[in-house]
């Protein structure tokens, strides 16, 4: 299950939007927390000499004090929390640490000390999420933050399901959160209306064929949702939607139902599993407004390197 949470922070108030979620998850699963800070040094030789040793020492002392103070906030709530202060590239150090210490979930704020921007997540978070190949959770820094860490809880959880076992990989975590918080768990299945591009309107026969396909999938979808619901907590609800665009339908239901947390597998049934995420996940990372927890559903070794990643390994950073 969920035994070890990693909480990368940069000392900013924006980054601390993850704290209530970390407390909630640690309490629900009995997990230990590691609070991390990465101090970034210049990566090019011409800039290395510009680092003042005294200022660097002061920065490390301040970062260490900040981490210890944050860990103490967890300890005061009866939770186990440790600290880790590293140096180097933030994205690289966080990814390395997550794998070396077998972290079960990494929690990120969408933005940190660089401030809010028009981009939905910061560049560092984007780099890590695309390369870490472990469960991650992104909390939107521009949303209201609970002042009291202990009183925060989830009321409504959303799990999109497409009928595959892969999509169900988040259900153990979702059901435990629902039980611990007496939250409502909403299962969503979207029946996609098939595309049939034409320069002219569809014939009655073609439209009838499309309607038959949608109806067949609707009936099967209802059966599937009821089967899944039968093995989940009593507070579970199901919803079947029909839409030509799955991602749009999920965004709309998330806003309508005022969802506190979305839990999704990394791919849907039609996604290309050679890449880390399917199109629905990419859409929620880029445009979603609610906290998002993503569970990998394929072995990391099956994912293909991008050409940029392969070139960087050969030629290095210049």
Beta strands, then each sheet from edge to edge (+ up, - down):
strand 1: 4-8
strand 2: 32-39
strand 3: 81-87
strand 4: 105-109
strand 5: 136-139
strand 6: 156-160
strand 7: 184-192
strand 8: 236-243
strand 9: 261-265
strand 10: 291-295
sheet 1: 3+ 2+ 1+ 4+ 5+ 10- 9- 6- 7- 8-
end
